[in-house]
Amino acid sequence: RLDALSPLRVLERGYAIAFDADGRALRDAGEVSRGDALRVRLHRGELSATITDVHTDPHTDPHTDPHTGPHADEAPRGER
């Protein structure tokens, strides 16, 4: 049963783990900004990615306000 909870077994089921530039696993979209580099670990291999957009979920993050939050100065999608 513990084997089923292993992070590597989770990757086998199609999930991925994203890491920031310092190698920390990301848990929240608010932890990164446009232009940040990421490493994404898949079941077979890794990807390098650069953040182009960040979308936080105000329903799960009560501290995120689109008018005053960390990305308030960024143009909304489609207005760039």
N, C-alpha and C positions, 0 to 999 in steps of 0.2 A: 504494500500500500504506500509506503514512503517513496518508493521508486516513482510512482505516478505523480508525486508532487515535486519531483526534481525539476529545476529550471530547464535542464536539457530535454526532459520528457515533454514539458510544456511547449518548447520550441518545435518538437516533432509534430505537435497538433496544429501548427500553423501560426503560432504567436511569434512575436519578435521582441527583443529588448533593445531600447535605444539608450546610448551612452553619450554624455556631454564630452567636451574636449578634455576634461579632467578624469574621464573614465567612470564617472558616477552614473548609475542607472537613473533614467528620468521617470518621474511618476506624475508630472503635471506639465501641461503645455506652457504654463507661466514661468517655468524654469529656464526657458530659452528665448532668444530674441532673433529677429530677422538677421540673417547673415551668419549665425552661429553654425559651426561644423558639428556634425553628429556621426557616430559610428552605430550601425544597426546590426545586431547579431541575429542571424536566422538559424534554422536547424542546420543548414548546410551553407556556411560561409558568412561573410559580413559585407555590408554596404557602407560607403561613405556618402553622406548627404549634407546639403546646406539648407538651412531653414529659409524659406521664401515667404511664408505666412505663419502667423500664430493665431489660433482661435481657442480662447478659453471658454469654458461653459459656466455662465453666471449662475446656473441652477446648482452646480456642485461647488462653486467657489464664491461664497458670499462677499468676499473682499474685492471681487472684480466688478468694476463699473466701467462700461465702455467709454464714458466721458472723462474719467479720471484715472483709469487703470494704467498699467505699465505700457500699454501700446496705444494710448489715447492720441498720441501725436501722429500715428500712422494713418494714411489714407485708407478708407474702407476698400474692400475688394472691388475691382471694376472702376475705381476712380484714380488709378495710378497713371 
